[in-house]
């Protein structure tokens, strides 16, 4: 008869009288060893943590993508006065800013005409992107000409409202579809009203009303043709251009804009 006996740490099996063989202790199954259990648990926790963070990042990215679409609709009513990302940055850094919202109907028409003819002559005709101008810029760049901007007023507005300053392909890639959507949802007159109230026209000076008072000491409704043209040509680079003290180059460009604003005609019908 088989008998089991334990002597010290070894276990013996006695199969017959006078014969015995050592029985090796059985090893725990792979994966059931204490060290491997801890490693497996750590891997599982790490995997769960990574998946949790991935879901959170996707949720944040989705929220950021949807936010401009929702805000565009929220900006439809005239009583809503949007602020730009630069204005928010000035608030966060405790620098403050000057902006006085003004209804588009209370702004001098000559200023509106000057801005359109200076910044985006096809504003009333395109749907957010001026593809003709864009193709001309791309063609000129391919031929070695200096690269110039092709941003429309719609593109500049969504950039100021939702994106960051500076030039980058990523920002342009986001800006273009947003401009198409913005132009689809909002009337041209409302886009122009938002633009003239958030555009930077001096050191922490935003909007045409605050700029007119800061540079010329008058309201935007009382600007002369010359003052309106000078304010309009400040837009591409307000940090380096001062409409109250224009240089020769700035004065020359302002004269061109002033002549174009006089003959704006059909180019500005969408804001009248």
Steps between C-alpha positions, in 0.01 A plus 500: 500500500624848415585714799599868529752613757659841561859522624625855532445708190479200264201285427553134430276247334537148622380269227629170640679379807861610494462741206440872511530786243511875563191692381592848371268778620270611215573850359220756494340533155639779285315818575409387851839575651492794745752712302324444170165583653634838610648568155173406331304724737737791431465452123123491528496818710734673253285394205184625670669830588622556142156422358342735752735784404448429130124529547544825690725647231251399232219660699699824538592502128138438407385781727753743353390403149132552577544822700557735200201349321275558800636850568444600137129434545505679836648808330202542267299739725610863479494541880787248537838673508778242438858543616817382328760255626747791526257688722463193720879470518525863613247427775675184615836678518337790689601752233149608416381650171285775352197412289171683453245300307328697226211398275599483136228752410666753730837478322596740223429326165828634363688305769317178416568552129866575569542182707339282234701651215820472702455153649260303280366659183292192416341475845147537369554246222683202650366249753774519759804427282608697195614208286601728212739694723618179663587345163685818399705492822588133454591557135719796588675304774574215259653752257726639771306814588489618863220324687214731590194436711169381360293523816146627461313698764311179586828314550645779712184508710504127584873522569446786744203329664612138527868453410845624590713775338802433284542308178490123475365241259304338782318820581422563133369145464258563787422857401383427144207263576399715798481803269276312258270394785504848657406661169224244449337559839541875549388779265776712350391807691523315833845362410619851424352632825683238704824557309512877550438452874769240574782590262815636664582858398760601755669387822215310673257717301221293342224609268456806283323711764778473759761544224337812355488662841852388591672610177287796384293606800167456317237227478499252212191676363690827448820384331605683185580310182870542566476381860288203394755398236789533745317290759424235237861460389605456863328160511771273362752611762355715781810448715724677247259748337358810662220666301542823696866525390526323163825463311537563127427141404192482719373833366545380143301181563231699681459722195438193284244364748327838518454506121370144498255572783353790298426260214401199714144486362390139445790366706335607826128443441485204741554723803252771409 
